[in-house]
């Protein structure tokens, strides 16, 4: 089994059709703007280094 590297598992945040299909909600935009992120490209760069989120099935 290959290790979960960003390359072989996750598309970059904007590529996953999340950003393609809906605009970033205003609340999230404000939240990101405070951190100096104004464009999907910048968000992408940040997301590359974000810890992977592991989903667990709720019991």
PDB file of N, H, CA, C and O in Angstrom:
ATOM      1  N   UNK A   1       0.853  -1.199   0.000  1.00  0.00           N
ATOM      2  CA  UNK A   1       0.000   0.000   0.000  1.00  0.00           C
ATOM      3  C   UNK A   1       0.887   1.246   0.000  1.00  0.00           C
ATOM      4  O   UNK A   1       1.824   1.350   0.791  1.00  0.00           O
ATOM      5  N   UNK A   2       0.586   2.170  -0.879  1.00  0.00           N
ATOM      6  H   UNK A   2      -0.175   2.085  -1.522  1.00  0.00           H
ATOM      7  CA  UNK A   2       1.449   3.354  -0.955  1.00  0.00           C
ATOM      8  C   UNK A   2       1.136   4.293   0.198  1.00  0.00           C
ATOM      9  O   UNK A   2      -0.006   4.367   0.651  1.00  0.00           O
ATOM     10  N   UNK A   3       2.142   5.007   0.670  1.00  0.00           N
ATOM     11  H   UNK A   3       3.070   4.947   0.301  1.00  0.00           H
ATOM     12  CA  UNK A   3       1.874   5.977   1.744  1.00  0.00           C
ATOM     13  C   UNK A   3       0.981   7.092   1.210  1.00  0.00           C
ATOM     14  O   UNK A   3       1.005   7.393   0.017  1.00  0.00           O
ATOM     15  N   UNK A   4       0.207   7.693   2.080  1.00  0.00           N
ATOM     16  H   UNK A   4       0.188   7.449   3.050  1.00  0.00           H
ATOM     17  CA  UNK A   4      -0.675   8.767   1.630  1.00  0.00           C
ATOM     18  C   UNK A   4       0.087  10.065   1.486  1.00  0.00           C
ATOM     19  O   UNK A   4       0.096  10.894   2.396  1.00  0.00           O
ATOM     20  N   UNK A   5       0.718  10.240   0.358  1.00  0.00           N
ATOM     21  H   UNK A   5       0.711   9.567  -0.382  1.00  0.00           H
ATOM     22  CA  UNK A   5       1.366  11.526   0.147  1.00  0.00           C
ATOM     23  C   UNK A   5       0.358  12.421  -0.533  1.00  0.00           C
ATOM     24  O   UNK A   5      -0.620  11.951  -1.114  1.00  0.00           O
ATOM     25  N   UNK A   6       0.602  13.691  -0.456  1.00  0.00           N
ATOM     26  H   UNK A   6       1.396  14.072   0.016  1.00  0.00           H
ATOM     27  CA  UNK A   6      -0.332  14.629  -1.076  1.00  0.00           C
ATOM     28  C   UNK A   6      -0.462  14.329  -2.571  1.00  0.00           C
ATOM     29  O   UNK A   6      -1.545  14.465  -3.141  1.00  0.00           O
ATOM     30  N   UNK A   7       0.646  13.918  -3.206  1.00  0.00           N
ATOM     31  H   UNK A   7       1.525  13.808  -2.742  1.00  0.00           H
ATOM     32  CA  UNK A   7       0.602  13.679  -4.648  1.00  0.00           C
ATOM     33  C   UNK A   7      -0.356  12.565  -5.029  1.00  0.00           C
ATOM     34  O   UNK A   7      -1.167  12.723  -5.941  1.00  0.00           O
ATOM     35  N   UNK A   8      -0.265  11.431  -4.329  1.00  0.00           N
ATOM     36  H   UNK A   8       0.394  11.302  -3.588  1.00  0.00           H
ATOM     37  CA  UNK A   8      -1.033  10.308  -4.847  1.00  0.00           C
ATOM     38  C   UNK A   8      -2.435  10.218  -4.267  1.00  0.00           C
ATOM     39  O   UNK A   8      -3.211   9.353  -4.673  1.00  0.00           O
ATOM     40  N   UNK A   9      -2.777  11.091  -3.327  1.00  0.00           N
ATOM     41  H   UNK A   9      -2.146  11.794  -2.997  1.00  0.00           H
ATOM     42  CA  UNK A   9      -4.114  10.975  -2.759  1.00  0.00           C
ATOM     43  C   UNK A   9      -4.995  12.180  -3.037  1.00  0.00           C
ATOM     44  O   UNK A   9      -6.083  12.044  -3.595  1.00  0.00           O
ATOM     45  N   UNK A  10      -4.529  13.351  -2.649  1.00  0.00           N
ATOM     46  H   UNK A  10      -3.645  13.462  -2.196  1.00  0.00           H
ATOM     47  CA  UNK A  10      -5.408  14.503  -2.674  1.00  0.00           C
ATOM     48  C   UNK A  10      -5.132  15.412  -3.841  1.00  0.00           C
ATOM     49  O   UNK A  10      -3.977  15.756  -4.091  1.00  0.00           O
ATOM     50  N   UNK A  11      -6.149  15.809  -4.557  1.00  0.00           N
ATOM     51  H   UNK A  11      -7.087  15.530  -4.354  1.00  0.00           H
ATOM     52  CA  UNK A  11      -5.941  16.905  -5.494  1.00  0.00           C
ATOM     53  C   UNK A  11      -5.709  18.151  -4.644  1.00  0.00           C
ATOM     54  O   UNK A  11      -6.066  18.156  -3.466  1.00  0.00           O
ATOM     55  N   UNK A  12      -5.127  19.194  -5.202  1.00  0.00           N
ATOM     56  H   UNK A  12      -4.837  19.189  -6.159  1.00  0.00           H
ATOM     57  CA  UNK A  12      -4.987  20.397  -4.391  1.00  0.00           C
ATOM     58  C   UNK A  12      -6.386  20.896  -4.082  1.00  0.00           C
ATOM     59  O   UNK A  12      -7.352  20.532  -4.752  1.00  0.00           O
ATOM     60  N   UNK A  13      -6.482  21.722  -3.072  1.00  0.00           N
ATOM     61  H   UNK A  13      -5.697  22.018  -2.528  1.00  0.00           H
ATOM     62  CA  UNK A  13      -7.786  22.090  -2.546  1.00  0.00           C
ATOM     63  C   UNK A  13      -8.695  22.672  -3.627  1.00  0.00           C
ATOM     64  O   UNK A  13      -9.873  22.324  -3.698  1.00  0.00           O
ATOM     65  N   UNK A  14      -8.158  23.551  -4.466  1.00  0.00           N
ATOM     66  H   UNK A  14      -7.200  23.834  -4.409  1.00  0.00           H
ATOM     67  CA  UNK A  14      -9.010  24.179  -5.476  1.00  0.00           C
ATOM     68  C   UNK A  14      -9.341  23.225  -6.613  1.00  0.00           C
ATOM     69  O   UNK A  14     -10.380  23.361  -7.260  1.00  0.00           O
ATOM     70  N   UNK A  15      -8.461  22.259  -6.858  1.00  0.00           N
ATOM     71  H   UNK A  15      -7.617  22.149  -6.333  1.00  0.00           H
ATOM     72  CA  UNK A  15      -8.730  21.325  -7.941  1.00  0.00           C
ATOM     73  C   UNK A  15      -9.871  20.385  -7.587  1.00  0.00           C
ATOM     74  O   UNK A  15     -10.694  20.038  -8.434  1.00  0.00           O
ATOM     75  N   UNK A  16      -9.908  19.977  -6.317  1.00  0.00           N
ATOM     76  H   UNK A  16      -9.239  20.258  -5.629  1.00  0.00           H
ATOM     77  CA  UNK A  16     -11.027  19.140  -5.951  1.00  0.00           C
ATOM     78  C   UNK A  16     -12.190  20.035  -6.305  1.00  0.00           C
ATOM     79  O   UNK A  16     -12.148  21.233  -6.022  1.00  0.00           O
ATOM     80  N   UNK A  17     -13.226  19.496  -6.913  1.00  0.00           N
ATOM     81  H   UNK A  17     -13.261  18.523  -7.143  1.00  0.00           H
ATOM     82  CA  UNK A  17     -14.192  20.401  -7.534  1.00  0.00           C
ATOM     83  C   UNK A  17     -14.976  21.193  -6.513  1.00  0.00           C
ATOM     84  O   UNK A  17     -15.954  21.860  -6.853  1.00  0.00           O
ATOM     85  N   UNK A  18     -14.551  21.124  -5.261  1.00  0.00           N
ATOM     86  H   UNK A  18     -13.757  20.582  -4.985  1.00  0.00           H
ATOM     87  CA  UNK A  18     -15.151  21.937  -4.205  1.00  0.00           C
ATOM     88  C   UNK A  18     -15.187  23.413  -4.595  1.00  0.00           C
ATOM     89  O   UNK A  18     -16.248  24.038  -4.608  1.00  0.00           O
ATOM     90  N   UNK A  19     -14.008  23.963  -4.914  1.00  0.00           N
ATOM     91  H   UNK A  19     -13.147  23.455  -4.904  1.00  0.00           H
ATOM     92  CA  UNK A  19     -13.978  25.387  -5.240  1.00  0.00           C
ATOM     93  C   UNK A  19     -14.491  25.653  -6.639  1.00  0.00           C
ATOM     94  O   UNK A  19     -14.981  26.743  -6.934  1.00  0.00           O
ATOM     95  N   UNK A  20     -14.378  24.656  -7.500  1.00  0.00           N
ATOM     96  H   UNK A  20     -13.980  23.770  -7.260  1.00  0.00           H
ATOM     97  CA  UNK A  20     -14.825  24.860  -8.864  1.00  0.00           C
ATOM     98  C   UNK A  20     -16.337  25.066  -8.894  1.00  0.00           C
ATOM     99  O   UNK A  20     -16.841  25.877  -9.671  1.00  0.00           O
ATOM    100  N   UNK A  21     -17.059  24.332  -8.046  1.00  0.00           N
ATOM    101  H   UNK A  21     -16.650  23.674  -7.414  1.00  0.00           H
ATOM    102  CA  UNK A  21     -18.513  24.363  -8.129  1.00  0.00           C
ATOM    103  C   UNK A  21     -19.175  25.465  -7.319  1.00  0.00           C
ATOM    104  O   UNK A  21     -20.198  26.007  -7.736  1.00  0.00           O
ATOM    105  N   UNK A  22     -18.604  25.806  -6.159  1.00  0.00           N
ATOM    106  H   UNK A  22     -17.773  25.365  -5.820  1.00  0.00           H
ATOM    107  CA  UNK A  22     -19.249  26.897  -5.427  1.00  0.00           C
ATOM    108  C   UNK A  22     -18.221  27.911  -5.013  1.00  0.00           C
ATOM    109  O   UNK A  22     -17.063  27.583  -4.755  1.00  0.00           O
ATOM    110  N   UNK A  23     -18.663  29.156  -4.952  1.00  0.00           N
ATOM    111  H   UNK A  23     -19.604  29.423  -5.162  1.00  0.00           H
ATOM    112  CA  UNK A  23     -17.774  30.206  -4.474  1.00  0.00           C
ATOM    113  C   UNK A  23     -17.500  30.001  -2.987  1.00  0.00           C
ATOM    114  O   UNK A  23     -18.280  29.345  -2.296  1.00  0.00           O
ATOM    115  N   UNK A  24     -16.420  30.548  -2.502  1.00  0.00           N
ATOM    116  H   UNK A  24     -15.786  31.081  -3.062  1.00  0.00           H
ATOM    117  CA  UNK A  24     -16.121  30.446  -1.074  1.00  0.00           C
ATOM    118  C   UNK A  24     -17.155  31.279  -0.331  1.00  0.00           C
ATOM    119  O   UNK A  24     -17.361  32.443  -0.675  1.00  0.00           O
ATOM    120  N   UNK A  25     -17.811  30.713   0.680  1.00  0.00           N
ATOM    121  H   UNK A  25     -17.643  29.767   0.959  1.00  0.00           H
ATOM    122  CA  UNK A  25     -18.826  31.475   1.414  1.00  0.00           C
ATOM    123  C   UNK A  25     -18.209  32.708   2.085  1.00  0.00           C
ATOM    124  O   UNK A  25     -17.049  32.680   2.496  1.00  0.00           O
ATOM    125  N   UNK A  26     -18.995  33.791   2.194  1.00  0.00           N
ATOM    126  H   UNK A  26     -19.937  33.813   1.860  1.00  0.00           H
ATOM    127  CA  UNK A  26     -18.473  35.061   2.707  1.00  0.00           C
ATOM    128  C   UNK A  26     -17.816  34.935   4.076  1.00  0.00           C
ATOM    129  O   UNK A  26     -16.783  35.554   4.330  1.00  0.00           O
ATOM    130  N   UNK A  27     -18.407  34.141   4.950  1.00  0.00           N
ATOM    131  H   UNK A  27     -19.246  33.638   4.743  1.00  0.00           H
ATOM    132  CA  UNK A  27     -17.836  33.967   6.285  1.00  0.00           C
ATOM    133  C   UNK A  27     -16.437  33.394   6.205  1.00  0.00           C
ATOM    134  O   UNK A  27     -15.532  33.828   6.918  1.00  0.00           O
ATOM    135  N   UNK A  28     -16.269  32.419   5.333  1.00  0.00           N
ATOM    136  H   UNK A  28     -17.004  32.067   4.754  1.00  0.00           H
ATOM    137  CA  UNK A  28     -14.965  31.779   5.169  1.00  0.00           C
ATOM    138  C   UNK A  28     -13.990  32.748   4.509  1.00  0.00           C
ATOM    139  O   UNK A  28     -12.804  32.770   4.837  1.00  0.00           O
ATOM    140  N   UNK A  29     -14.501  33.548   3.576  1.00  0.00           N
ATOM    141  H   UNK A  29     -15.465  33.530   3.310  1.00  0.00           H
ATOM    142  CA  UNK A  29     -13.633  34.537   2.934  1.00  0.00           C
ATOM    143  C   UNK A  29     -13.085  35.527   3.956  1.00  0.00           C
ATOM    144  O   UNK A  29     -11.904  35.874   3.937  1.00  0.00           O
ATOM    145  N   UNK A  30     -13.977  35.978   4.857  1.00  0.00           N
ATOM    146  H   UNK A  30     -14.937  35.696   4.872  1.00  0.00           H
ATOM    147  CA  UNK A  30     -13.519  36.918   5.881  1.00  0.00           C
ATOM    148  C   UNK A  30     -12.477  36.266   6.770  1.00  0.00           C
ATOM    149  O   UNK A  30     -11.456  36.870   7.098  1.00  0.00           O
ATOM    150  N   UNK A  31     -12.747  35.023   7.156  1.00  0.00           N
ATOM    151  H   UNK A  31     -13.577  34.533   6.889  1.00  0.00           H
ATOM    152  CA  UNK A  31     -11.836  34.268   8.010  1.00  0.00           C
ATOM    153  C   UNK A  31     -10.465  34.153   7.344  1.00  0.00           C
ATOM    154  O   UNK A  31      -9.433  34.346   7.987  1.00  0.00           O
ATOM    155  N   UNK A  32     -10.467  33.835   6.041  1.00  0.00           N
ATOM    156  H   UNK A  32     -11.305  33.678   5.518  1.00  0.00           H
ATOM    157  CA  UNK A  32      -9.201  33.675   5.324  1.00  0.00           C
ATOM    158  C   UNK A  32      -8.515  35.019   5.106  1.00  0.00           C
ATOM    159  O   UNK A  32      -7.290  35.116   5.166  1.00  0.00           O
ATOM    160  N   UNK A  33      -9.313  36.054   4.852  1.00  0.00           N
ATOM    161  H   UNK A  33     -10.309  35.975   4.802  1.00  0.00           H
ATOM    162  CA  UNK A  33      -8.742  37.371   4.585  1.00  0.00           C
ATOM    163  C   UNK A  33      -7.941  37.858   5.794  1.00  0.00           C
ATOM    164  O   UNK A  33      -6.902  38.500   5.642  1.00  0.00           O
ATOM    165  N   UNK A  34      -8.432  37.549   6.992  1.00  0.00           N
ATOM    166  H   UNK A  34      -9.276  37.027   7.116  1.00  0.00           H
ATOM    167  CA  UNK A  34      -7.694  37.922   8.197  1.00  0.00           C
ATOM    168  C   UNK A  34      -6.339  37.254   8.233  1.00  0.00           C
ATOM    169  O   UNK A  34      -5.402  37.755   8.855  1.00  0.00           O
ATOM    170  N   UNK A  35      -6.239  36.112   7.557  1.00  0.00           N
ATOM    171  H   UNK A  35      -7.000  35.705   7.052  1.00  0.00           H
ATOM    172  CA  UNK A  35      -4.961  35.401   7.507  1.00  0.00           C
ATOM    173  C   UNK A  35      -4.214  35.710   6.220  1.00  0.00           C
ATOM    174  O   UNK A  35      -3.237  35.039   5.887  1.00  0.00           O
ATOM    175  N   UNK A  36      -4.669  36.723   5.500  1.00  0.00           N
ATOM    176  H   UNK A  36      -5.462  37.268   5.771  1.00  0.00           H
ATOM    177  CA  UNK A  36      -3.947  37.169   4.314  1.00  0.00           C
ATOM    178  C   UNK A  36      -4.151  36.300   3.089  1.00  0.00           C
ATOM    179  O   UNK A  36      -3.334  36.324   2.168  1.00  0.00           O
ATOM    180  N   UNK A  37      -5.245  35.525   3.065  1.00  0.00           N
ATOM    181  H   UNK A  37      -5.909  35.506   3.813  1.00  0.00           H
ATOM    182  CA  UNK A  37      -5.501  34.694   1.888  1.00  0.00           C
ATOM    183  C   UNK A  37      -6.686  35.268   1.133  1.00  0.00           C
ATOM    184  O   UNK A  37      -7.801  35.322   1.651  1.00  0.00           O
ATOM    185  N   UNK A  38      -6.433  35.694  -0.094  1.00  0.00           N
ATOM    186  H   UNK A  38      -5.527  35.650  -0.515  1.00  0.00           H
ATOM    187  CA  UNK A  38      -7.515  36.344  -0.830  1.00  0.00           C
ATOM    188  C   UNK A  38      -7.925  35.593  -2.083  1.00  0.00           C
ATOM    189  O   UNK A  38      -8.993  35.862  -2.634  1.00  0.00           O
ATOM    190  N   UNK A  39      -7.099  34.649  -2.554  1.00  0.00           N
ATOM    191  H   UNK A  39      -6.231  34.431  -2.107  1.00  0.00           H
ATOM    192  CA  UNK A  39      -7.445  33.950  -3.789  1.00  0.00           C
ATOM    193  C   UNK A  39      -7.361  32.444  -3.600  1.00  0.00           C
ATOM    194  O   UNK A  39      -6.630  31.963  -2.734  1.00  0.00           O
ATOM    195  N   UNK A  40      -8.112  31.695  -4.412  1.00  0.00           N
ATOM    196  H   UNK A  40      -8.706  32.085  -5.115  1.00  0.00           H
ATOM    197  CA  UNK A  40      -8.045  30.233  -4.348  1.00  0.00           C
ATOM    198  C   UNK A  40      -6.616  29.724  -4.504  1.00  0.00           C
ATOM    199  O   UNK A  40      -6.253  28.712  -3.905  1.00  0.00           O
ATOM    200  N   UNK A  41      -5.800  30.414  -5.303  1.00  0.00           N
ATOM    201  H   UNK A  41      -6.095  31.236  -5.789  1.00  0.00           H
ATOM    202  CA  UNK A  41      -4.421  29.951  -5.501  1.00  0.00           C
ATOM    203  C   UNK A  41      -3.643  30.029  -4.192  1.00  0.00           C
ATOM    204  O   UNK A  41      -2.892  29.116  -3.849  1.00  0.00           O
ATOM    205  N   UNK A  42      -3.833  31.132  -3.465  1.00  0.00           N
ATOM    206  H   UNK A  42      -4.443  31.874  -3.745  1.00  0.00           H
ATOM    207  CA  UNK A  42      -3.135  31.255  -2.186  1.00  0.00           C
ATOM    208  C   UNK A  42      -3.625  30.192  -1.221  1.00  0.00           C
ATOM    209  O   UNK A  42      -2.853  29.614  -0.456  1.00  0.00           O
ATOM    210  N   UNK A  43      -4.938  29.947  -1.275  1.00  0.00           N
ATOM    211  H   UNK A  43      -5.565  30.416  -1.896  1.00  0.00           H
ATOM    212  CA  UNK A  43      -5.516  28.938  -0.401  1.00  0.00           C
ATOM    213  C   UNK A  43      -4.881  27.592  -0.706  1.00  0.00           C
ATOM    214  O   UNK A  43      -4.554  26.823   0.198  1.00  0.00           O
ATOM    215  N   UNK A  44      -4.714  27.319  -1.991  1.00  0.00           N
ATOM    216  H   UNK A  44      -4.980  27.943  -2.725  1.00  0.00           H
ATOM    217  CA  UNK A  44      -4.052  26.095  -2.420  1.00  0.00           C
ATOM    218  C   UNK A  44      -2.686  25.923  -1.798  1.00  0.00           C
ATOM    219  O   UNK A  44      -2.358  24.866  -1.260  1.00  0.00           O
ATOM    220  N   UNK A  45      -1.885  26.990  -1.881  1.00  0.00           N
ATOM    221  H   UNK A  45      -2.151  27.849  -2.318  1.00  0.00           H
ATOM    222  CA  UNK A  45      -0.522  26.896  -1.380  1.00  0.00           C
ATOM    223  C   UNK A  45      -0.538  26.563   0.102  1.00  0.00           C
ATOM    224  O   UNK A  45       0.269  25.762   0.575  1.00  0.00           O
ATOM    225  N   UNK A  46      -1.461  27.183   0.836  1.00  0.00           N
ATOM    226  H   UNK A  46      -2.116  27.834   0.452  1.00  0.00           H
ATOM    227  CA  UNK A  46      -1.537  26.903   2.258  1.00  0.00           C
ATOM    228  C   UNK A  46      -1.995  25.473   2.516  1.00  0.00           C
ATOM    229  O   UNK A  46      -1.472  24.796   3.401  1.00  0.00           O
ATOM    230  N   UNK A  47      -2.974  25.020   1.739  1.00  0.00           N
ATOM    231  H   UNK A  47      -3.399  25.570   1.021  1.00  0.00           H
ATOM    232  CA  UNK A  47      -3.562  23.709   1.990  1.00  0.00           C
ATOM    233  C   UNK A  47      -2.558  22.586   1.752  1.00  0.00           C
ATOM    234  O   UNK A  47      -2.692  21.500   2.316  1.00  0.00           O
ATOM    235  N   UNK A  48      -1.552  22.846   0.916  1.00  0.00           N
ATOM    236  H   UNK A  48      -1.443  23.728   0.457  1.00  0.00           H
ATOM    237  CA  UNK A  48      -0.572  21.806   0.653  1.00  0.00           C
ATOM    238  C   UNK A  48       0.105  21.356   1.932  1.00  0.00           C
ATOM    239  O   UNK A  48       0.505  20.199   2.063  1.00  0.00           O
ATOM    240  N   UNK A  49       0.234  22.289   2.886  1.00  0.00           N
ATOM    241  H   UNK A  49      -0.090  23.229   2.780  1.00  0.00           H
ATOM    242  CA  UNK A  49       0.962  21.952   4.101  1.00  0.00           C
ATOM    243  C   UNK A  49       0.037  21.677   5.270  1.00  0.00           C
ATOM    244  O   UNK A  49       0.492  21.423   6.385  1.00  0.00           O
ATOM    245  N   UNK A  50      -1.261  21.730   5.012  1.00  0.00           N
ATOM    246  H   UNK A  50      -1.630  21.936   4.106  1.00  0.00           H
ATOM    247  CA  UNK A  50      -2.204  21.485   6.100  1.00  0.00           C
ATOM    248  C   UNK A  50      -2.159  20.011   6.484  1.00  0.00           C
ATOM    249  O   UNK A  50      -1.934  19.151   5.633  1.00  0.00           O
ATOM    250  N   UNK A  51      -2.375  19.719   7.767  1.00  0.00           N
ATOM    251  H   UNK A  51      -2.558  20.418   8.458  1.00  0.00           H
ATOM    252  CA  UNK A  51      -2.414  18.312   8.152  1.00  0.00           C
ATOM    253  C   UNK A  51      -3.588  17.628   7.456  1.00  0.00           C
ATOM    254  O   UNK A  51      -4.636  18.240   7.251  1.00  0.00           O
ATOM    255  N   UNK A  52      -3.415  16.387   7.100  1.00  0.00           N
ATOM    256  H   UNK A  52      -2.563  15.889   7.266  1.00  0.00           H
ATOM    257  CA  UNK A  52      -4.513  15.653   6.470  1.00  0.00           C
ATOM    258  C   UNK A  52      -5.626  15.477   7.493  1.00  0.00           C
ATOM    259  O   UNK A  52      -5.361  15.237   8.671  1.00  0.00           O
ATOM    260  N   UNK A  53      -6.836  15.593   7.055  1.00  0.00           N
ATOM    261  H   UNK A  53      -7.052  15.787   6.098  1.00  0.00           H
ATOM    262  CA  UNK A  53      -7.961  15.359   7.950  1.00  0.00           C
ATOM    263  C   UNK A  53      -8.358  13.903   7.803  1.00  0.00           C
ATOM    264  O   UNK A  53      -8.608  13.436   6.692  1.00  0.00           O
ATOM    265  N   UNK A  54      -8.418  13.197   8.887  1.00  0.00           N
ATOM    266  H   UNK A  54      -8.215  13.577   9.790  1.00  0.00           H
ATOM    267  CA  UNK A  54      -8.813  11.796   8.796  1.00  0.00           C
ATOM    268  C   UNK A  54     -10.258  11.657   9.246  1.00  0.00           C
ATOM    269  O   UNK A  54     -10.618  12.047  10.357  1.00  0.00           O
ATOM    270  N   UNK A  55     -11.070  11.103   8.377  1.00  0.00           N
ATOM    271  H   UNK A  55     -10.777  10.786   7.474  1.00  0.00           H
ATOM    272  CA  UNK A  55     -12.472  10.932   8.717  1.00  0.00           C
ATOM    273  C   UNK A  55     -12.673   9.613   9.424  1.00  0.00           C
ATOM    274  O   UNK A  55     -12.123   8.586   9.026  1.00  0.00           O
ATOM    275  N   UNK A  56     -13.465   9.652  10.477  1.00  0.00           N
ATOM    276  H   UNK A  56     -13.912  10.486  10.800  1.00  0.00           H
ATOM    277  CA  UNK A  56     -13.819   8.405  11.127  1.00  0.00           C
ATOM    278  C   UNK A  56     -15.318   8.268  11.058  1.00  0.00           C
ATOM    279  O   UNK A  56     -16.048   9.250  11.199  1.00  0.00           O
ATOM    280  N   UNK A  57     -15.776   7.060  10.842  1.00  0.00           N
ATOM    281  H   UNK A  57     -15.183   6.263  10.728  1.00  0.00           H
ATOM    282  CA  UNK A  57     -17.206   6.841  10.802  1.00  0.00           C
ATOM    283  C   UNK A  57     -17.746   7.027  12.220  1.00  0.00           C
ATOM    284  O   UNK A  57     -17.221   6.432  13.161  1.00  0.00           O
ATOM    285  N   UNK A  58     -18.788   7.842  12.385  1.00  0.00           N
ATOM    286  H   UNK A  58     -19.215   8.326  11.620  1.00  0.00           H
ATOM    287  CA  UNK A  58     -19.353   7.996  13.737  1.00  0.00           C
ATOM    288  C   UNK A  58     -19.940   6.672  14.200  1.00  0.00           C
ATOM    289  O   UNK A  58     -20.449   5.895  13.392  1.00  0.00           O
ATOM    290  N   UNK A  59     -19.871   6.421  15.482  1.00  0.00           N
ATOM    291  H   UNK A  59     -19.459   7.052  16.139  1.00  0.00           H
ATOM    292  CA  UNK A  59     -20.418   5.134  15.976  1.00  0.00           C
ATOM    293  C   UNK A  59     -21.929   5.198  16.028  1.00  0.00           C
ATOM    294  O   UNK A  59     -22.574   4.223  16.413  1.00  0.00           O
TER     295      UNK A  59
END
